[in-house]
Amino acid sequence: MMKDLFDISGRIAVVTGANSGIGSAAAELLASKGANVALIGRREPDDPAIVELLGNVEEHKTLCKYYQCSVSTESDVVATAQRIKKDFGRVDILFNNAAAAKLMFLEEMTEEQWDLTVDTSLKGTFLCCREFGKIMIEQKRGAIVNMASIAGVLGLPRGTAHHSAAKAGVMGFTRAAAVEWAKHGIRVNTIVPGQIGTSSLQKVFETNEKFKQDILNDIPLGRVGLPEEIAHSVLFLVSDAAGFITGQTLIADGGTVIK
Ligand SMILES: NC(=O)c1ccc[n+]([C@@H]2O[C@H](COP(=O)([O-])OP(=O)(O)OC[C@H]3O[C@@H](n4cnc5c(N)ncnc54)[C@H](OP(=O)(O)O)[C@@H]3O)[C@@H](O)[C@H]2O)c1
């Protein structure tokens, strides 16, 4: 019988920013493919979003635990990586998905917003890679997916300069990490989603028809993506099907950047 290259049964997967959108879709998909999942978010464990997330992931009957941790705070990430190692014994998969970006035009950009965005997307990715990467180095095996965005590839006129800078940084960071850690058996790749129909985008679509049409006109496939479709790309990159792929940027955007 042919081996199922997408079977990740028994592997330990860490997902950051797991309580909404793409993060929760990835957490559920990885659990449905057999992974035990450690979910990271900045909210209290009794927050309704966390309770709902755990309920959805636990349906897949794999081990699942939530850790309150801000990915941009070094002491939080160091302590959480140690707790996850103690609770699960190892870490095979890391999906660095957390981000925070409020749209703001450049001439009005505050230092606070710049720092929040860059610290969450870029520094958070670095800190999580460093701490979970140390565990993977001991194991001589691991797969990391870092989350970027088409905002890091294209110039967009929508107040994304801080977000664009952080996500372009994530892509450069990923290539350097992939080359440094190839000798440890660790693969590191980036996903670049286009416009994805998470609940926040759907809310804007309902109130701003022009914005919606502008966005859809930029997408050759004529629709926004689903969070689950980005989760599928995550599964591919962390699975054995992508065993010879590292340092790459997988663009899942309905054709936007090739237009
Ligand atoms: N949706 C799109 O169209 C799109 C397109 C391209 C790229 N992306 C990228 O995809 C990723 C997920 O986006 P999404 O659309 O699913 O947005 P989202 O729902 O806002 O997800 C971001 C997650 O990160 C969490 N987070 C923020 N700061 C954190 C911190 N310091 N520590 C830990 N967690 C933190 C958020 O928690 P709270 O809920 O508590 O804020 C939230 O769960 C992001 O990296 C985003 O840039 C999204």
The ligand as a Gaussian input file, in Angstrom:
#p B3LYP/6-31G(d) Opt

LIG

0 1
 N       -6.646000      37.149000       6.298000
 C       -5.908000      37.495000       5.265000
 O       -6.418000      37.937000       4.225000
 C       -4.413000      37.345000       5.331000
 C       -3.677000      37.613000       4.181000
 C       -2.304000      37.464000       4.204000
 C       -1.679000      37.076000       5.365000
 N       -2.400000      36.843000       6.481000
 C       -1.689000      36.445000       7.691000
 O       -2.260000      35.265000       8.219000
 C       -2.104000      35.248000       9.637000
 C       -3.437000      35.011000      10.308000
 O       -4.302000      36.038000       9.923000
 P       -5.882000      36.016000      10.122000
 O       -6.440000      36.676000       8.952000
 O       -6.326000      34.663000      10.505000
 O       -6.010000      37.098000      11.291000
 P       -6.386000      37.035000      12.808000
 O       -7.671000      36.300000      12.930000
 O       -6.309000      38.413000      13.329000
 O       -5.235000      36.148000      13.433000
 C       -4.116000      36.666000      14.083000
 C       -3.953000      35.893000      15.363000
 O       -2.734000      36.295000      16.026000
 C       -3.031000      36.503000      17.394000
 N       -2.062000      37.388000      18.023000
 C       -1.906000      38.722000      17.842000
 N       -0.893000      39.176000      18.597000
 C       -0.404000      38.112000      19.284000
 C        0.631000      37.935000      20.222000
 N        1.403000      38.953000      20.608000
 N        0.856000      36.697000      20.723000
 C        0.100000      35.648000      20.345000
 N       -0.903000      35.739000      19.444000
 C       -1.150000      36.974000      18.927000
 C       -4.443000      37.073000      17.395000
 O       -4.997000      36.997000      18.691000
 P       -6.246000      37.943000      19.115000
 O       -7.450000      37.291000      18.544000
 O       -6.214000      37.898000      20.597000
 O       -5.966000      39.302000      18.546000
 C       -5.093000      36.157000      16.372000
 O       -5.469000      34.935000      16.948000
 C       -1.428000      36.555000       9.996000
 O       -0.033000      36.377000      10.086000
 C       -1.771000      37.445000       8.817000
 O       -0.871000      38.519000       8.648000
 C       -3.758000      36.971000       6.499000

